[in-house]
Amino acid sequence: MTGEKTLRRILQEEDSDTFMKTLSPDTHPDVERFHIELLRKASISHKMQMAVSLVKTTRQLSYQATL
């Protein structure tokens, strides 16, 4: 069974209403499952901080690419 199929099976068993597609095919399914669990448990404020950080980084990289 491939890593993606294993992850799908695990996620479907844990929560049949929620399905997340494999984020990175070269990441071990157990590591990816752990990462997804951390994201699910994160508070709203922490998720917002991560989103703001992502936007800020994207803007900085975009600006650097235009120089």
Secondary structure, DSSP 4 states (H G I P E B T S, - for coil): --HHHHHHHHHHHH-TT-----S-TTS-HHHHHHHHHHHHHS-HHHHHHHHHHHHHHHHHHHHHHT-
